[in-house]
């Protein structure tokens, strides 16, 4: 498990939720920091005048690294208190933290990336945020945890079912298999939403005889349903059924090496009130 940790309440919520979803995991706590060190008061204390500018820059870099290490260690202690084993890793960044997290996940052979979102949902969802970029460029499943979570949503994390969005495509089949492997022992539900917003539970979605299963091609009805309708229906079903999380498949990379997150998956991700796991296709890889 690779965890993006920045010391924020959102990151703490992600760790708490992740430990309930995947108890006993091993986590690599990653903190990315951007020089110069952001604390204006500390920079003023370090500043001794323009003649000593190089000394000032070196001091800022040193203090920035120290603060990054401190935050990462806080993340490790929080993670261990939640029941995981953990180690930490810090990296400097000059932007593109989401892409960098995806790259680090490949370097460390992570099975899952865990990040928090900052509560921006619906029309307020911030495209280009760290969580959004991780989802677009990650080569392994990515769990995004919204902040804050209500008591009922926290309670569902322990034993609630895993709800998998199903449209009959190969991407949905990959998402189903990945969820079954990661969350073995939990109840699972595959569901599809019609144009009227009604959710239908799909029995044995991975079976070759299932009428919705057409590898590489979405079911006919799914292509006619608006993404927002799908998202609203799935999330309403997740809420009323007490599901722990929602799992959706992404569309993978185009020939131009851009990740195409399906519009329905994006709508679910940006409207969710509980954790969402986005599963890329097997051939997805970072640039």
N, C-alpha and C positions, 0 to 999 in steps of 0.2 A: 504494500500500500504506500503510494507516494502522496504526501499531504502538503498542500500549499498553505503555509502558515505565516500570517503577518501581524499577529498579536491582537487582531480586532475581535469584537464580539462575534462577528460572522464566522471567523476562523474557529473560534472556540465552540460554536454551535456545530460546525462541521465535524470536529473531532468527537464531540459528545454523540452526535447522531451516528457517525461512522462506527464507533465502538459498540453501539447497540445493534447495528445492522450486521457487523462482521466481528463478533467478539473473538479475542485471542489473536488478532492479526499482528504482524510486524510492520511498523511504519517507519518510513524515512521522512522526517520533518524538514521541509525545504523552506528556507527564508531567503528571498531575493531582496537585496538592498541597492538603492541608487545613490551614488555620491553626487553632490556633497551631502554630508550628514544634515538632516533636515532641521535639527533643533537650532533655531536662531540664537537662543541664549548661549548655547555652548559655543557656537561659532564666534560670537562676540568675545567670549572668554579666551578663545584660542588666538584671536587676531592681535598681532603685535605691530602691525604697520606694513606698508607696501614693501619695505626693504627686506622683510622676512617672509615674502609671499610663499616661497617654496616650502619653508618650514611650516607655514600655516596649512598649505595643501596636504602635506604629509600628515600633519596632526589630525586634520579633518578625516582623511582616509583611515587613519588608525582608529579614531574614535567611532567612525561609522562601522568598521569591521567589528569592533568590540560590542557595539550595540546590537548588530545583527546576530552575533554569537549569543548574546544574552537572550534575545527574543527567541532564537531557535531552541535554546536550552529550556526556556519557559514552555515552549511547545512540547518538548520531550517530556517534561515533568507532567504536564497536563495529560498527555497521551498515556503515559505509564499509569497515572492515577485512574484512567478510564479502563485499564486492564490490558493494554497492548504493550509489547516491547517496542523500543524505539531507538533511533539514532538520528543525528541531525546533520544537515548539510546547508552551507550558506554560499551564495554566489552573488557577485556584483552584477547589476543589470543597468542598462541605459534605456529601458523601455522594452515592450514586447514580452512582458513577464509570462503571459499565457503560452506563447510559443516556446519560451525557454523552459517552462515547466514540462511541456510535452516532450521536449528534447531530453530533459533530465530523466523523465520516466523511462525513455528508451535506454538511456545509459545505465540506469539502475535495474533494468528488466522488471519494472513494476507491473503487477497484474492489474492494478486499479489506481486511478488518480482520484483524490478526494479534494474538493475545494468548496468554499462557501460562497454564496452570493450575498449581495447587500440589500436584499429586499426590494429591488427594482423589478416590478412585474408589469405585465400588460404593455400599455403604451409608454410606460416609464422605464421599460427595460433598456439598459444601456448596452448597445451594440459596441463591441470592441473592448468590453471589460475583460478582466483577467479570466473569469470563469467562461465567458463567451469564447475567448480565443483558445482556451484549453480544449473546449469541446470541439472546436473546428479543426484543431491540429493534432489532437491526441490520437495515438495509434492503439490504445487499449481502452477499455471501458472507463468512463468518467462519471463520478457521482457528484452532483451539484446539490448542495444543501441550502435551502432558503433560510433566511433569518428575518425575524424570529420564528420559532415553532411554538404552536400552542400545546397545552397539556395533552390533549387528545392525540395530537400528532406525535408527541414524544412517546406516549404510551404505546402507540401502534408500532413503533420502531422495533420493539423487542420480539413480538410474535405475529405481527400483522402480515397479511399476504403480500406477495410481490405481484404487482399488476403490470402485465406486459401488453403494450399497444400492438395490435395485430392487424396487418393489412394484406396478408397473403404473399408478401414479397420475400425474397431471399434475405433482405436486410432484417426483416422482422424475425425470420427463422434464426438468424445468427444471434439476435438480441435474446430470443427465447432460450437458446442453448447456453449462452453466456450467463444469463441470470440463474439458470438451473445449476450450473457448475459453481458459481460464486456463493449462492445462498441455499445450498443443499440442506434439506431438512425443513425448509419453510413451505407453507402452502403457496401455490402459484395459480394465477388466473390470467388467461389470455383473453383480451376483449377487443372488439371492433365496434366502431361507431357508424351508424347510418346517417343519411342526409337529414333525418328528422332529429338527430341528436340522441337517439336511443342506443344504448350500449348492448351488444349481444356477446355473451360469453362463448368462446370458441372451445370446443372439446378437442383434446389431443391435437393441438395446432401443429406439432412437428411431425405428425403421422402423414405418410404419403397419400392416404385416402381422404384426408381432410379436404373439403371442397374449396376452402380458401387458399390452400397451399399451392402456389404456382411459382416455383423458384425463379427469381430474377424478374418477375412481373407482378405488379400489384393486382389485387383482386379488382374486378371491374367496378364494383360499387364504391370501393375506396377511392378511386380516381375522381369520382364525382362529388365527393364530400369536401366541404371547405375545411381548411386546416384549423381554423378557430373553432369550428363546430366539433371537430374531432377532439381537440384539446379540452374544450369545456366539458364534453361528455365524459372523457376519460377521467378528468380530474374530479368531476362531480361523483362519478362512480367510486373513485378511490376514497373520497371523503366519506361517502355514505356507507361504504363497506369496511372502513377502517383499515385500508391498505397501508402497509409500511412505506412503500415507495412505488414509483412508476418507472418502467423501463421502456425505452424506445430505441429504434435503430436509426443510424444516420446513413446517408447515401454514399459516403466515401469520397474519393478524390476524382476529379475530372482529369482529362489529358493535360490540362494547364496546371496541374498540381495544386488546385484549389479544392478545399474540402467543401462539399455541398451538403450542408445539414438540411435535411428535408424540412419543408415548411411546416408540416404537422409537428415534427419533433421540436422545431424551434418554438412553435406556439405553446407546446406543453412545457418546455423548459422555462419560458418567460412568464408563464402564468401559474406555475406550481406553488402549492402551499405545503408540500412535503418533498423529500428528496427525489431527484430524478437521475436515473442512470442512462447515459447515452452510449450506445455500443456501435463503434465503427465496424466496417466490414473487415475481413481478415487481411486484406492486402493494403490496408491503410498504413501510411508511414509518414513521419514528419519530413519536411524539406531538408 
